Amino acid sequence: MVIAALLLVAIASCRDTSKSAEQSTQVAQSEAVTQQAAKDLLPAAPSSPVLDMVGVLSDEGLKEITEKTIELDSLNLAQVAVVIIDDLKGMKAINYATALGNKWGVGHKDTNDGITIVVKPKTDDAKGEAAIATGKGMEKILTNEVCQLIIDQEMIPEFKKNDYGKAIEEALDKIKEILALQDESKFEILD
């Protein structure tokens, strides 16, 4: 009788485990479909590291930001993409930035040093949003907290003045400063 009861408990446990595994698989598949659908909604990679889909940057601002992104790459500090959009496709800004960086392959494969900056300017109907997503190779230096500080301290004051170009330039300058200091400290350790 006791053995029969133990067998029933064991069988029920196995069924629960298989149901749980099936549910986990279904959730993972659903998330993968959602992520793929989101990626399908994202713009194709441009030929330039800066894409202003809203038209808030002046020609001079676009040139300055492009030069700053190219400089970060040429100094081997990071590969950066900057995107200004009017629709986050129902995603949080950070999720959009991460998905976009992944889709575009921002960052060098060997160092995963990509940084994707997404800005959605404010409108009459909605507040503005910004995010800085980093590749795995940048996560220890440009943590989520550091990226949020850059947004709060460097970008938002300029957003309030409707100067989106200056906001992005300030963020890129701060990122360069942080990465250059980190790069210098590597050499000090080797000395």
C-alpha positions in Angstrom: 0.0 0.0 0.0 2.8 2.4 0.9 4.7 1.4 -2.2 1.7 2.1 -4.3 1.2 5.5 -2.8 4.9 6.4 -3.4 4.6 5.3 -7.0 1.5 7.5 -7.5 3.4 10.5 -6.0 6.4 9.8 -8.2 4.2 9.5 -11.3 2.4 12.7 -10.5 5.7 14.4 -9.8 7.0 13.4 -13.2 3.8 14.7 -14.9 4.2 18.0 -13.1 7.8 18.2 -14.2 7.0 17.5 -17.8 4.2 20.0 -17.8 6.5 22.5 -16.2 9.2 21.8 -18.8 6.6 22.1 -21.6 5.4 25.4 -20.2 8.9 26.7 -20.0 9.6 25.7 -23.6 6.4 27.4 -24.7 7.3 30.6 -22.9 10.8 30.5 -24.4 9.4 29.9 -27.9 6.9 32.7 -27.4 9.6 35.1 -26.2 11.8 34.2 -29.2 8.9 34.8 -31.6 8.2 38.2 -29.9 11.9 39.1 -30.2 12.0 38.1 -33.8 8.9 40.1 -34.6 10.4 43.1 -32.8 13.6 42.7 -34.9 11.6 42.6 -38.1 10.1 46.0 -37.1 13.5 47.6 -36.7 15.1 49.6 -39.4 17.8 48.1 -41.6 21.4 49.1 -40.8 22.4 52.3 -42.4 25.8 53.0 -44.1 26.5 55.6 -41.4 26.8 55.1 -37.7 24.2 57.8 -37.2 20.5 57.5 -38.3 18.2 60.4 -37.7 14.8 59.1 -38.8 13.0 62.1 -37.2 15.1 65.0 -38.7 16.0 66.7 -35.4 19.7 67.0 -36.2 21.1 69.9 -38.1 23.6 69.0 -40.9 26.4 70.3 -38.6 25.0 68.2 -35.6 24.9 65.1 -37.8 28.4 65.7 -38.9 29.7 66.2 -35.4 28.0 63.1 -34.0 29.2 61.0 -36.9 32.8 62.2 -36.4 32.6 61.4 -32.6 31.4 57.9 -33.3 34.1 57.3 -35.9 36.7 58.6 -33.5 35.6 56.2 -30.7 36.0 53.4 -33.2 39.4 54.6 -34.6 40.7 54.8 -31.0 39.6 51.2 -30.5 37.4 52.3 -27.6 34.0 51.2 -28.9 31.9 50.9 -32.0 28.9 53.2 -31.6 25.5 53.5 -33.4 23.2 56.4 -32.7 19.5 56.3 -33.8 16.9 58.9 -33.4 13.4 57.5 -34.0 9.8 58.5 -33.5 8.4 55.0 -32.6 9.8 52.4 -30.2 7.4 49.8 -31.6 5.9 49.2 -28.2 9.2 48.3 -26.6 11.0 50.0 -23.7 13.8 52.2 -25.0 16.6 50.0 -23.6 15.0 46.9 -25.2 14.8 48.7 -28.5 18.4 49.8 -28.3 19.6 46.3 -27.4 17.6 44.6 -30.2 18.8 47.2 -32.7 22.4 46.8 -31.6 22.1 43.1 -32.0 20.3 43.3 -35.4 22.9 45.7 -36.7 25.9 43.8 -35.2 27.1 46.9 -33.4 30.5 46.2 -31.9 33.6 44.2 -33.0 33.1 40.5 -32.8 36.3 39.8 -30.9 35.6 42.4 -28.1 31.8 42.9 -28.2 32.4 46.6 -27.7 29.2 47.9 -29.2 27.2 50.8 -27.8 23.8 51.7 -29.2 22.3 55.0 -28.3 18.6 55.4 -29.0 16.7 58.7 -28.7 13.0 59.1 -29.1 12.2 62.9 -29.0 9.3 64.1 -27.0 6.1 65.0 -28.9 2.9 66.8 -27.9 1.4 63.4 -27.1 4.3 61.5 -25.4 7.4 62.2 -23.4 10.9 61.6 -24.9 12.9 58.6 -24.1 16.6 57.6 -24.4 18.7 54.5 -23.8 22.3 53.4 -24.0 22.7 49.7 -24.6 26.1 48.1 -24.5 27.7 44.9 -25.7 29.0 42.3 -23.2 32.5 43.7 -23.6 31.4 47.1 -22.3 29.1 46.0 -19.4 31.7 46.1 -16.7 32.8 49.7 -17.6 29.5 51.2 -18.9 27.1 49.5 -16.4 23.4 50.2 -16.6 23.9 52.6 -13.7 26.6 54.5 -15.5 24.6 54.7 -18.7 21.6 56.0 -16.8 23.8 58.7 -15.2 25.0 59.7 -18.6 21.4 60.0 -19.8 20.4 61.9 -16.6 23.4 64.2 -16.3 24.5 64.8 -19.9 21.5 64.2 -22.1 18.4 65.3 -20.3 19.5 68.9 -19.6 20.0 69.3 -23.4 16.8 67.5 -24.2 15.0 70.1 -22.0 16.3 72.7 -24.4 15.2 70.6 -27.4 18.9 70.3 -28.4 19.1 66.7 -29.3 22.3 67.0 -31.2 24.1 68.6 -28.2 22.6 65.9 -25.9 24.1 63.1 -28.0 27.4 64.9 -28.4 27.6 65.3 -24.6 26.9 61.6 -24.1 29.5 60.6 -26.6 32.1 62.9 -24.9 31.4 61.4 -21.5 31.5 57.8 -22.9 34.9 58.7 -24.6 36.2 60.1 -21.3 35.2 57.0 -19.3 36.5 54.6 -21.9 39.8 56.5 -22.3 40.4 56.5 -18.5 39.7 52.8 -18.4 42.0 52.2 -21.3 44.8 54.2 -19.6 44.4 52.2 -16.4 45.1 49.0 -18.3 48.5 50.4 -19.3 49.3 51.5 -15.8 48.7 48.0 -14.6 51.1 46.7 -17.2 53.9 49.1 -16.2 
